[in-house]
């Protein structure tokens, strides 16, 4: 069976979001298994609260709220304007394994279920903060962890002198949600 090529050239940027979404849905359909599909949309305050709760409960990455009557505006939607992008981040207390050469970053470790140290990635230390030494504990914010422990989008927050080494375990990690149905980001 030959693939069907869709050659549609519509400039809908000036149209309200609700019109752009309606057009996209008509073009791509609702087949969740398709390479491109429209995601579920909530239109009322109660539906938005419910969707927010469902996405958080399923460990999704976040949610984007858009004004339905707003035209498309290129740029960064998270910096204000008609889009509000919310990432569902988590934090973890990590052990500093050591510095990464001359870079302003450190390698991170956590204890696995048997108490063995395992690497979970690196985090950059901002210029105004001292680079922590090996063996200290620091707090990092991250979007999620891959199964195996690596932190995705880690951000250094601050040193932790109130946390014991044995609390720095992989059990504190928020693992990446399975990509099951594409109904959210």
N, C-alpha and C positions, 0 to 999 in steps of 0.2 A: 504494500500500500504506500503510495507516494505521500510525502509530507505536504501539507497545505501551507502555502506561504501567505501570510497576511501582510499586505502592504498598505497600511493606513497612515496617512500623514495629517493628523489633526493637531492643531496648536490650541490646547485647552488651558494654557497657563493663566489666562485672564478669567477663566470660569471659576465659580465657587467650587470648593473641595467636593461638596456633595454631588455636583454634576460630573466632575472628573472621575469620582469613584463609580458612579452609575455607568459611565461610558466604559471604564476599564472592565467592570464586571461583565458588561455586555460583550466585550471583545474576547476576554479570556475565559469566560464561563465560571463555573463554580467547582470544577474538578480539582479536589484537594491534591491528588497525585500528579497533577500537571506541573511542568517546570515553572510556570508563572500562574499565580492565582491570587485573587483578592482575599484578604483576610477578613475575619469577622469584624464588624463595626458595631459599636454601641452608640445609641443616639440620645438616650435620656440619662439624667444624673444617676438614677438607681441602676440602670443597666451598666453605666460606666463603673460605678462602685463595685458591682458584682463581677465584671470582667477583670478589674484591677485585682480583686481578691482571688479569683480563679488563676490568673497568671502568676501571682506571687506564690500561691499554694503549689503550683506545678513547676516552680523553680525556673520560670521563663526569665529572659534577660531584662525585660522592661516593657514599657508601654509608651505610646505617643498619643497625645491628645491634640486634635486639630479643630480649629474653628470651621464649622461646616460652610459658612458663607465666604470664607477667605479665598482669594486667588492664590496661585502658586507664587512664592517668592524664593528665588534661589538664595543659597547661603546656608548658614548654620541654624537649623530650626531650634536647637537647644539654647540659643543665646537670646531668646526673647522673640516677640512677634506672635504669629498665629499658630505656632506649634509649641507644645510643651512635651519634652522628651524626659522620661523618668527611667533611670536605670535601677534595677533591684540589686544593689551591691551588698556585700557582706564584709566582715572583718575577721582577721585571724591573727593570733599571736604566734610569731615565727621566730625561730632561732637563726641568728646570723652565722652562716658557715664560714664567711670570709669575704674579702673585697675582690672585685673583679679587675685586677691589674690597676691601671691608671684611671679607669673609668670611675664615675661617681655612682657606682652601683655595688650591691652586695648580693651574694648567693644566699638563698633561703632554704631552711630545712624544717621538717616536722618529724615527730616520732610516729612510726607506724603502729599497728596493733600489737606488735611484739616489743616495742620500745626501741626499735632501731631507727636511726636517723635516715631520712630520705630527702633528696633534693626536690624542691617544689618551684624552682625558678629563681629569677633575679628581680630586684627592685631598684630603681634609681633613687638616689638620695638627693633632695633638692640642695642647691648651692648654699643656702643659709643654714643648713643643718650639718652638724658634725657627722662624719661617716662612722657608724657604729662598728665596734670591734667584734671579732669572732667570739661566739659564745653568749653574746648579749641577746636579749629578747626585744623584738620590735613589733609594733602593730601595723598591719597592712590592710588596706581596703582593696577589694578585688570584685570583678563581676561574677565569676564562677571559677570552679576548679575542674580540670579534666579528670576523668577517672584515672588514677595514677598519681594524682596530686598536683600537677602543675597549675599555678594560679594564672588566670587570664586577666590582663589589664591591672596588675598590682600597682598600688600607689602607697608610698611610705607615709605613715601618719605621725608616729612618735615612738620613742623608746618606752619599754614597759619594765619598771623595776618592781611592780606589784604582782607579777605573774611568775609562777614557778616553772622551771624547765619541763617538768612532767605534765604540765597542762598544754604544752605546745604539740598537740596531736592532730593527726589527719581526721579524727572524728569531728573536729570543729568545722570542717570544710563544707561549703555549699557546692555540690557537684552539678555539672552541666546537665540540664534537662535533656531527655531524649527528644529528638526531633520527630514527634509523632504525627502531628496533624496540621502544622502550619497556621494555627489560628492566633498567632501573636508573635512578637519578636523575641 
